[in-house]
Amino acid sequence: MKIGLPSLDGVQAIGLRKVAQKDLGNPTALDQNLQVIAHPLGLQSLLTGQIDAHFTTPPFEFQEVEKGGRVIIKSSDIFGKTSIASVFTTEKFYNQYPEFGKALYTAIADATKLVNEKTDEAAKILSEIDSGKVSQEQYKKWLNNQAVAYGIEPRAFLKCGAFMHEIGMLNKQPKSIDELILPPLKGAGGD
């Protein structure tokens, strides 16, 4: 059985290893089945039978379900509400370029607010960026899907970090979210 995912150390791989530990007693029990594949190619590979399962993210998971795929497990089943897409940098880089870091944070916060408060406008922008390959209506449907929430708060970082430490992927287990986030996110919550 081939299981497609975007990397061997990303959130999908960590989640799959947590499931393998729980259900199979070994976090690496499925590692020989993993196939690194970009989300768009994973979608096509699943639909054409080249892989048997695909641990992916929206909108690819939505497209797979629309074409007859079945959801077997969700990241929220594994670690609770989970940040799927996050932006990372080192503290050194942030300290060297604080204005860039603040501008990037502001742009992400503004885009998140747009998606949450003006979904029609966000869907229109996404469709235009995509040169109309995906309609505004389809983007709106995806943005409004109840399986997804858009926010700036980090979710499940400590749970993932604890598991990664447990299986040897991290040398040091983070004890506080403040060890993992930079100044713009201080006080934004997260776990």
C-alpha positions as CSV (number, residue, x, y, z in Angstrom):
1,M,0.0,0.0,0.0
2,K,1.4,3.4,-1.0
3,I,0.5,6.4,1.2
4,G,1.2,9.8,-0.3
5,L,2.2,12.8,1.7
6,P,4.2,16.0,1.1
7,S,7.2,15.1,3.3
8,L,8.5,12.6,5.7
9,D,8.8,15.1,8.6
10,G,5.8,17.3,8.1
11,V,2.5,17.5,10.0
12,Q,1.0,14.8,7.9
13,A,3.8,12.3,8.6
14,I,3.8,13.2,12.3
15,G,0.1,12.6,12.4
16,L,0.4,9.3,10.6
17,R,3.1,8.1,12.9
18,K,1.0,9.0,15.9
19,V,-1.9,6.9,14.5
20,A,0.6,4.0,13.7
21,Q,1.9,4.2,17.3
22,K,-1.7,4.1,18.7
23,D,-3.2,1.5,16.4
24,L,-0.1,-0.6,15.4
25,G,2.1,-0.2,18.4
26,N,5.0,1.3,16.4
27,P,5.2,4.9,15.1
28,T,7.3,3.8,12.1
29,A,5.2,0.8,11.2
30,L,4.0,2.5,8.0
31,D,7.2,4.3,7.0
32,Q,8.0,1.8,4.2
33,N,4.7,2.6,2.6
34,L,5.2,6.4,2.6
35,Q,5.7,8.1,-0.7
36,V,6.6,11.8,-0.8
37,I,4.5,13.6,-3.4
38,A,3.3,17.2,-3.7
39,H,-0.4,17.7,-2.9
40,P,-1.6,18.3,-6.5
41,L,0.3,15.3,-7.8
42,G,-1.0,13.3,-4.8
43,L,-4.6,14.2,-5.8
44,Q,-4.0,12.9,-9.3
45,S,-2.2,9.8,-8.1
46,L,-5.0,8.9,-5.7
47,L,-7.7,9.4,-8.4
48,T,-5.8,7.3,-10.9
49,G,-4.9,4.5,-8.4
50,Q,-1.1,5.1,-8.3
51,I,-1.3,5.5,-4.6
52,D,-3.8,4.0,-2.1
53,A,-4.1,6.8,0.4
54,H,-3.2,10.5,0.5
55,F,-2.7,12.5,3.7
56,T,-3.3,16.0,2.3
57,T,-4.8,19.4,3.1
58,P,-7.6,21.6,1.7
59,P,-8.5,22.1,-1.1
60,F,-7.0,18.8,-2.3
61,E,-8.9,16.7,0.3
62,F,-12.1,18.4,-0.7
63,Q,-11.5,17.6,-4.4
64,E,-10.7,14.0,-3.5
65,V,-14.0,13.6,-1.6
66,E,-15.9,15.3,-4.5
67,K,-14.5,12.7,-6.8
68,G,-15.4,9.7,-4.6
69,G,-12.6,9.5,-2.1
70,R,-13.4,8.8,1.6
71,V,-11.9,10.5,4.6
72,I,-10.3,7.8,6.8
73,I,-8.8,10.1,9.5
74,K,-8.4,13.8,10.0
75,S,-5.5,15.6,11.8
76,S,-8.0,16.9,14.3
77,D,-8.8,13.3,15.2
78,I,-5.1,12.9,16.2
79,F,-4.0,16.1,17.9
80,G,-7.3,18.1,18.2
81,K,-7.5,21.4,16.4
82,T,-4.3,21.5,14.4
83,S,-2.5,24.2,12.4
84,I,-1.9,22.8,9.0
85,A,-0.3,25.7,7.2
86,S,2.2,27.7,9.2
87,V,5.1,30.0,8.4
88,F,8.4,29.5,10.2
89,T,11.6,31.4,10.5
90,T,14.5,31.4,13.0
91,E,14.6,33.9,15.9
92,K,17.9,35.1,14.5
93,F,16.3,35.9,11.1
94,Y,13.4,37.6,12.8
95,N,15.7,39.7,15.0
96,Q,17.8,40.6,12.0
97,Y,14.8,41.7,9.9
98,P,12.1,42.7,12.4
99,E,10.2,44.9,9.9
100,F,9.9,42.1,7.4
101,G,8.7,39.8,10.2
102,K,6.1,42.3,11.3
103,A,5.0,43.0,7.7
104,L,4.6,39.3,7.0
105,Y,2.6,38.8,10.2
106,T,0.3,41.7,9.3
107,A,-0.2,40.4,5.8
108,I,-1.2,37.0,7.1
109,A,-3.4,38.5,9.7
110,D,-5.1,40.7,7.1
111,A,-5.6,37.8,4.7
112,T,-7.1,35.7,7.5
113,K,-9.5,38.5,8.5
114,L,-10.5,38.8,4.8
115,V,-11.2,35.1,4.5
116,N,-13.3,35.1,7.7
117,E,-15.1,38.3,7.2
118,K,-15.4,38.8,3.5
119,T,-15.5,35.3,2.0
120,D,-17.0,36.4,-1.3
121,E,-14.2,38.9,-1.9
122,A,-11.5,36.3,-0.8
123,A,-13.0,33.7,-3.1
124,K,-13.0,36.2,-6.0
125,I,-9.3,37.1,-5.4
126,L,-8.3,33.4,-5.3
127,S,-10.2,32.7,-8.5
128,E,-8.5,35.6,-10.2
129,I,-5.1,34.6,-9.0
130,D,-5.8,31.1,-10.3
131,S,-6.8,32.6,-13.7
132,G,-10.3,31.3,-13.3
133,K,-9.2,27.6,-13.3
134,V,-11.3,27.3,-10.2
135,S,-14.5,29.3,-10.0
136,Q,-15.2,31.9,-7.3
137,E,-18.2,29.8,-6.2
138,Q,-15.9,26.8,-5.8
139,Y,-13.4,28.7,-3.7
140,K,-16.2,30.1,-1.6
141,K,-17.5,26.6,-1.0
142,W,-14.0,25.5,0.1
143,L,-13.5,28.5,2.3
144,N,-16.8,27.9,4.1
145,N,-16.2,24.2,4.6
146,Q,-16.9,23.5,8.3
147,A,-13.9,21.1,8.5
148,V,-11.5,24.1,8.3
149,A,-11.1,27.2,10.4
150,Y,-8.8,30.1,9.5
151,G,-6.8,31.8,12.2
152,I,-3.4,33.1,13.3
153,E,-3.2,31.1,16.6
154,P,-0.8,28.2,16.5
155,R,-2.7,24.9,17.3
156,A,-1.4,21.6,18.6
157,F,2.3,22.7,18.4
158,L,3.0,21.4,21.9
159,K,1.1,18.2,21.4
160,C,3.0,17.5,18.1
161,G,6.3,18.6,19.8
162,A,5.8,16.2,22.7
163,F,5.1,13.3,20.3
164,M,8.1,14.2,18.1
165,H,10.3,14.2,21.2
166,E,8.9,10.9,22.3
167,I,9.8,9.2,19.0
168,G,13.2,10.9,18.7
169,M,12.3,13.5,16.0
170,L,13.2,16.4,18.5
171,N,16.1,16.5,21.0
172,K,14.3,18.9,23.3
173,Q,10.6,18.9,24.1
174,P,9.0,22.4,24.1
175,K,7.4,23.1,27.4
176,S,5.6,26.4,26.4
177,I,4.2,27.8,23.3
178,D,6.3,30.9,23.9
179,E,9.4,28.8,23.1
180,L,8.0,28.3,19.6
181,I,6.5,31.6,18.6
182,L,7.9,35.0,17.7
183,P,6.8,38.4,19.1
184,P,3.9,39.1,16.8
185,L,2.1,36.0,18.1
186,K,2.8,36.5,21.8
187,G,-0.5,36.4,23.6
188,A,-2.3,35.0,20.6
189,G,-3.0,31.7,22.4
190,G,-2.1,28.4,20.9
191,D,-1.1,25.1,22.3
